[in-house]
Amino acid sequence: WAELGAVQIEIAASRDDAPLAATKVWPALCLDDYELRMMAVCDAQSKFLHPAPPAPPAGKGQPAAAAAAADSPEEQPDEEEVESASASEVRQGRATLEEVVRRSLAALDFVVARRALVSLVFRAYGELDAERAFQHLVMLQSVDVFVRSLEIVETCMPREHPEFVWVRQLKALQRRWLNAPELPTYIDARTSLMESSPMGDRLFSLATLPPVSELLATHIAPGTLVVSLQLHSNSLYVGAVCTVADAAATPKYFVKRVAMNEMDVFVRARRLGEINTEIEREMRLAPGFSAAMEDQYAQVCSEMDRLLSPIFQQLELSFWPLSRFVKHDSNPQRMVLLPDSSLAAFPLERLASVTRMFVDTPAEKICRDLSFHLHVYRVKDLLETVDRSSLADSLPGVSSDKFKMIVDPFAEDTLRPTEPEGSQTMFELLESLEGEKICAGGLTGKRWIASPEDFTKVLVESQAVVYLGFGKFLSAMGSGSALAALDLRHLPILCSVCRCINDTAFRRQTKGDSMKTPALLGVELFYSFSLLASMRGVRALLFTVNPLPIPAAMKVADAISRNMVTEGMTLAQALAAVFAQTVDSSQYRLLPPGGG
């Protein structure tokens, strides 16, 4: 059926009067688009600053012929127009593909659903219907994310775990039966998976949640600009919408396709990985990294910023009626970026073309997520007690009795000969936070060497966890299997301030990585780790993507912990406060109180 819908769309596009010609569905981005949008903004500014005089009443000061013409009713076109053959095929093809999407998502057949969504996004809608194109674009992104999550389950979830058994049973029934979702056995397994599993509830969200347009009006705070960025077939597809306060009103949608060579993106992402590897080698024996590495990293980010700059210029002209410098009720107040896996390696929140859209405190107003439907699930429970209009300012705080830290779990942190005598180590930082009643307790290798069971105990007993240590979080935890078996729907915040390195930690991590398969090593990367934690129920994640000097990591963990507990800040506000701090040098550690 997915192929039938695609063929119907292809036939409609091949006709002479084709309404779905490629140039009509996704017209190329050209300079005229930017100039027209800029002219519209300038015209709006002129009308705002110099309002036009009120129009005279009808019939006064007008010629008799004009008044008679104004009073005479206009000719109405005939409502019963004959539908052309191509338009009929377009309608039938769209209906067929949308029915395929609905049925395949209900059966967890993401392969067929993706095939139908690709036809809907790339050939059926596009700029002809921005609202439907945006809805199917974010659904396509959610399908890709859920496909990756099932791959992670196959890789690292214990085979005896009930969720793994249920997923395997559902897949077996789909292979053997034509209408598997109607079988009692399938229904029982699906019900068990949805009721007792955080992952199952999210996997079926595309079939059980309301349409995207309704979710925007009920689950996303007003004034939020949602931007989806997806790279497919050497083209970057962008979908954006800004939510409004009136749930009954229709928000403004924006979709655009921009030619972008995938190799340009992949080469830069690979280059960032190589720079991170070089930084880790430098920090094995030195407290920081050279300025040359910092310049190379900034150069790659600058190149990526130039690639994405035209898109964000279009977004600025589309959603800021009087430009970003003039306050207006329609201006977006915050932004949620939804990059796909190919763009996830880049610090999009810190690119100049993105931060310039918010004049004040951009670090607090810009966040990212893996997909639109996962973002909805993060706030779903909050809406039971909080109104949508105050959702952004009513996130739950962190209490000290439920806040714990995991600090240097293998006791690898020692002062280097070049560091000031009396400086704090990671363990001493934890002791100071415990002494000030900021942290209820911590797991550290100075007391005993941590095991995967110790990590599990801290994650299960806490409502907020900050990890400060060497290497990757899952590498310190042992593997992704321990995390994949947990239900973390009670854990609102998980901060992983990691990627510190010294010679001892480098040797431990290298030895551990040599005994893992490439698939397990892939799960430990930040994108897969974020996806795994999200599918296990974590609401908010803060994850260190690049290697950090030990002093900088300690300062970040200390500032975030204090801001969340003592100042009552949300995670976004605490992170913005960290960015606002001015640090002279990251080469020196924190000195203990009274130590200078």
N, C-alpha and C positions, 0 to 999 in steps of 0.2 A: 504493500500500500504506500509505503514511503517513496518507492520508485515510481508508482503511478502518479502521485501528486507532483513529483519532480518533472515527469514527462509532460503532464498537463501544463505546467508552468513554462517548459521549454517550447512547447507548441505555440502557446500564446505569445511568447517573445519572438517567435520566428515569423509571425504574420506581418503584412505590410503596415497595418494600423496598430502595431504592437504597442500596448500601453506599458509593457514591462521590458522595453529595450534597455540594454545595460547602461546607456547614457542617461536614461530617465530614472532608473532605480537608484544608481549611485553615480551622479555626475561628478566629474573630476573637480578637485579643489583648485581654484585659480585665483589670480590676483583680484578679479572682479568681485568675488565673494567678500574679500576683506574690505575692499573699497566701498561696496554697497552697505555693508554693516557699519563701517565707520561713518558714512554719510548719514545713516539712520540715527546713530547715536548723537552726532552733531546737530541734527535737526531736532531731536528730542531735547537736547540741552538748550537750543535757541528758543524753543517754545516754552520751556520751563522758566527761562530767564526773562523772556519778553512775551507774555501771554497775548494772544490775539484778542482784539476787541469783540464784545459779544455781537452775534449776528442779529440784524434787524428782524422784527416779527415778520412772519410770512405775509406777503401781499403788500408790505409797505416799502417804498423805495425800489420796487421792482417793476419792470415793464409789464404791461398787461399780458403780453404773450407769454412771458416767463412765469407770471403768476398762474395763468391758465394751465401752462404745462406742468407746474408744480402741483396744481389741484387735480389734474387728470390722472387716473390710475395708470401705472405702467403695464405694458403688456407682459403677461406672465407666460413663460414657456410651458409647453405641454408637459405635464408630469409623467405621462405614460409614453416614455421614449422607448424605442425598440433597442434591446440590448444587443450589441454586436457579438459576433462569434468569439472574438478574442477576449472580450470582457467576460463572457460566460465561462470560458475556459480558465481565465484567471480566478474567477470566483470559485469554481469547482476545485481547481488545484489548491488554492489556499485552504478551503474547507477540508479537503482530503488530508493535507499535511497536518493541519491543526488537530484533526481527529486521531491521526497516527501518534502525534506527540502526547495527547491525553491518554490514550490506551497504553502506550509503551512506558510512560512514566508510572502509571498505576501498577505495571508489572515489573518495574525496576529494570526494564530493558533499555539501558542508556545508549547502547550502540544504535538501535533503530531510532530512538528519540533524537540523537545527535544528527543523524542523517536527515531527518525531516526538518529539524531546526536550521541546519545549514541552508537548505533550499528556501526556507521561509525568510531567513535573514538576508541571504546574498542575492536571491532572485525574485522573491515575491513581494517584498515591501520596500525596504530602503527608504529613500527620502520621499517616496510617494505617500507614505503613511508613517510619519516619524514615531507616533505613539506605539503602533503595533511593532515597528522595527525595534524600538528600544526594549519592549517587553520580551520579544523573542531573543534579542541579543543577550540580555542578562540571564535568560533561561539557558541559553547555550553555554554561557560561562559557568553557571551552576552545574550543568550536566558534566562539563569537563572536570570541574573540581570534584564531583562525586565519583567520577570514574577513577580519578587519581586516588581518592580515599579508599576505594575498594581494592586498588592495587596495593596500598599500604597495609590494608587488613590481610591480604593474601601473603604479604611479606613477613610481617612481624607479629600478628596476633597469635596467641597460643592456640593450637589446634583443638584443645579441649574446651576452649571458652564458649559459653552458650551462644554468643553473638556470631561467632565464626560458624558454628553448627547450623544456626538458622539461615544465615546467608547462603551457605553451601546447599542447604535443603531447598531454598527458594530457586536457586540457579538450576538445580537438578530437575525440579518440576517444570521450569520453563523450557528446558531442552526436550522433555519427554511428552508434554501435553500442549495442544494448540491453545486452549483457553485456560491456562494454568491459574490465573487470578480468581477463577470461579470455583476452584476445587476447595473443599472444606479443609484439607491439609494445608494448602497454601494460605488460606485465610487465617488459620490458627497460628502458623509460623509468622505471618506478617503482623498479626496482632501482638504476639509475644515480643517480637523485635521492636515494635513501636512503643509498647508500654514500659518495657524494662531496659531499653538500650538508648543512650543518647545518640548513638550513630544512626540507629534505625529510624528514630523520629525525624532526623534531618534528611535521611535518604528518601523518605516518602514525602518530604515537604513540598516538592514540586507538584505532587498530585493532590495533596491535602490542603495546602495553604490557599487562600483566596488569590485572585489574579493580581498581577504586579501593580496595576493601577489602584486597586483597593488597598494593597499593602503600603503604597506610597502615602495614601491618605490617612492610614490608621497606625502605622508602625514607624514612620520616619518623622522626626521633628520638623516643624515648619522652618522654611528658610535653609534647608539642606540641599546642597548641590551634589547629586550622585553622578559620578562619572565612571563609565566602564571603558576600559582600554583593552582591545584584543587584537592580536596579530595573527592574520590568516592569509596564506597564499600571497605573500609580499604586499599586503595591504593592511593598514591599521584601521580598524573599525572603532569608531568612537560613538558612544551613546550617552546622553546626559539629560537630566531632568532636575528642576528645582521645585521642591515641594512648597505648597502654599498652606496658609492657616485654615482656610475654608475647605473642609473635606469634600464639599459638593462641587467646588470649582475644579476646572481642568488645568493642570500645571502645563508649563511650557516644556516641550521636548526638543531635543537636538540630536541628530544623527549625521555622521559624516564618514566617508571613506577617504583615506589619504594613502597614496602610494608610498610604501616604505619597504626597502629591501630587508628581508629577514636576516641576511648575513651581516648587514650593518649593525643590527641589534645583537645578534649572537656573538659576533667578534668582540664587541664592547663588553658584553657580559662575561665572556671568557677572559678578557683582559683584566677586568676587575678581580676575578678569581686569582689570576696570576699575581696581581699586585698584593692581594691579601696573603698569598703564600710567601712572597718576598718579605712582607712586613713581619710575618711570624718568624721567619728565619733571622731577621735583624733583632727582634725582641727576645730571642733565646738568651742572648748574652748582654743585651743593653736594656735600660729601663724604658726606652721609647724607640721610635723609628725616625728615619732621616727625613729631611724636608723634601728630598728628591721623590720619595715614595708618595708623600702628600701631594706634591705637584702633579705627579702622574695620575693619581686618583682624581684630582680636581679636573685634569684635562679630559679624562674619559667622561666625567659627569657633564662637563661643559659641552662636549660633542653631542651627548644625548639630549641635553637641554635645547640645542639648536634644532635637532630633529623634531622635538615635540613642541617647540615654540609656536609654530603656526596654528596648531590645534588649540592650544590654550588661549591664543589671541582671539580665535573664533569664539571660544566659550565666553571670554570676557565681554566681547561685543554683543553676544546673544543674551546674556543673563544679567548684565549690569546696564540698565537703561540709560543712565547718564554718566557712564564710566565709573571706575572703581573709586575715584576721588570725590564723588558727590554722593551723599547719603540719600537713599531712596528706599521706600518700603519693600520694593521688589528685589533689592540686592540680596544675594545669598549671604547667610551668616556663618556657614561652615561648609566643609567639603568632605565627601567620602570618596576616595579613589578606589577603584576596583580593577587593578592591573592583572593580566593573566600571568601565567608562569614565566613566559619569555621576558616580561618587563619587571618581574618581581625583584630582580637583583639590584635594581637601580634605586637610589634614594630620591624617589619622586617628590616626597614631601619637602625636600630641601632644594629642589631645582628653582632657579630664579624665575622661570616662566610660570611656576605654580605659586610660589610664595608672594609674588608681586600682585596677585589677584586680591589679597587681603592686606590692607594697609597696616592694620593693628594686629599684633600677636598672631602671626600666621601659624606658628608652631602649635598653638592650642586649638586652632580651627581646622586643621587638616589631619585626617587620619586615613588609613587604608584598611581594606578587608579583602577576603579571598573571593567572595561572591555576594550578590545581593541577598540571596535567601539565607545564607549563613549570617549575614548582618542582621536580618530580621529576627533570627532566632536568638541573637545576643540580647535583644531588648524585649523579647516576647514576654518574659516573666515580669519585667519591670512595669509593663503597661497595666498589670492587674492592680497596682497600687498608685501609679503615677499617671497623670494626664499627659497626653501626647505633646501639648504645647510647652510643657515644662520638662520634657524628657531630657534634654541636653544639660539641664542644670540640677537634676534630681537624682543623679547616680548615687548609689549607696556608698557611704564612707567606709573607712577601714578602722576597726577597733584594735587596740594593742593586744588584747587577750586572744585574738584570732589571727594575728599577724606573726608569721614565722619566717626565718631565713635559713638558707642552706649556703654555708660559707666555706670555701676551700675544703671540700669533703675528703681530700686525700693528703692534707697537711703538706702541700707543696710550696707554700708561700714563705719565703725567707728574704731578709734584707740583703741587697747586693752591697758589695764594698763601696760603691760610689754613692750610695744613698745616705742621707743624713742619719746620724746615730740618734736613736730614740724615736724614730718615726714609727707610725702604726703599721702593723701587719693586718691582714684580713681578719684574723682571729681577734686581735685587739679591738678592731672596729666593731665586731659583733659584741664583744664584752661591753663596750661603751654604750651601745644601743640597748642592750639588756639592762645595764645599770640605770639608764634613764627611763626605763619602762616603756620604751618605744616598741620593742620586740618581745613577744611572749616567750621566746626560746629559739634555739637554733641548732642546726645540725652542722658540725664541723669536725674535720679530721684531727684537730688538736685534742679532742676528747676521745673519739674513737673513729676508726676508718669506716666511712659510710658504705653501706651495702644497698642493693636495689630495694630491699624491704624497708630500710630507713627512709629512702626517698618516698616510697609509697606511703609510709606512716605520716610524714609531714604533709604531703599533698592531700591526704584524706582528712586530716584533722584541722586544716586551716581554711580560712576564707580569703587570704592573700598570702602569696609566697614570693619572696625575692631570692633568686639564686645569684651568688657572686662567686665565681671560680674560674678555673682554667679549662680550656677546650670547649667542646660543645656540651649542651645540657644532656642530651641523650647519651653521649659518649660517657659522661660522668655517671649517669644513671645505670649504665651497663649496656642497654640496647633499647629499642623502641617497644619491645614486647611488654615490659612492665608498665609503660604508660598506656599502651593500647588496651590493656585489660582493665583500666580504671574507669569509674564513673565520676567525672569531675564537674557535674552540673551544680554542685554546691560551691565551686571555686570561682569567684568573680574575677580575680586578678592573678596573673602569673607573669612575673618579670624575670627574664633571664639575662643578667648582665654578665656575659661570658666572653669567650674568645681571648681571654688573657693567656699569656704563654711565658714560660721560662724553660730552662733546659730539662728540668725534672719532669714537668708536665708534658713537654714535647716527646720525651722518650716513652712515657706511659701511654700517651695517645697514639703514637706510632705503632707501638706493640699491640694495642687493642685493635686498631684499624686493620692490621695485617691478618687478623683472624676473622674478619667479617667479609661477607659477600658484597659485591657492588650494590646490590639492591638494598641491603641494610645500611650501607654508607649513604645511599641516596636518601633514606628516610631521615637521617640525622641532619641533612641540610635544612636551612631555616624555612624554606617554603613548605617542605613536607612536614617538618616539625610543627609549624604553625597550623597546618591543615589537620594533623593528627590531634593536637591539643584542642582545636576547635570542634572537631567531630566527637571528642570525648566530653565536651560540655563547657570548656573554659570560655568565659565571656570576653575578657579583655586580655590582650597579650602585648608585652613589650619585650622585644627580642633583639639582641645585639647581632648585627649582620657581619660587621667587619671586626678584625682584631683590635683590641683596645690595650693601651698600656695599663699596667696594674694600678698606678695612682689615679688615672682617669676613671677606671672602672669602680674603684673604691669611692671616689667622689660622687659618681652617678648613683650608685646604690645607696650611699648615705643620704644624699639630697632627696631622692625619691621616697625613701622610707620616712624621713622626717616630715616631708611635705604632706604625705598621705595621712600619717597618723596624728601628728601634732597640729598641722594647719588645716586638716580636713579637706584637702584638695582631692579632686579626681585624678586618675592616672594621667589624663591629657594635660591638666593644669600643672601637675607635678613635673611632667616632662618639659612643658614650656618654661617653667621656672629654672630647670637645669640649663636649657638653651640660653636663657637670659643672663646666666652667671658669666662673669668674666674671669677666666683662669689664665694667669700669667704663663704658666708652664705646666705640662703634664708629666714632667720628669721627676717631680718630687712628691713624696707621699704626704698623707695627712699627719700632722703632728698631734700628739695627744693633748687634751685640755691642759693649759698651763705650760705647754712645752715650747711656746714661742710661735 
